[in-house]
């Protein structure tokens, strides 16, 4: 069983992550990042749900031209 402290830490982590501005450029190659919405939930007492923009570099993260299958999200 997860302790109340762990639930609070998870809630605080995702509250912080979801309030951060998305990354604009890839740290490796400088390409403009795509952002895919990822949903996370807390099964604890808060039952919170977060949607976080997951940064993806079309050059570094997507291999074999898979970028054509992912639509960029306008931010």
Buried (B, 14 or more C-beta within 10 A) or exposed (E): EEEEEEBBEBBEEBEEEEEEEEBEEBEEEEEEBBBEEEEBEBEBEEEBEBEBBBBBBBEEBBEEEEBEEEEEEEE
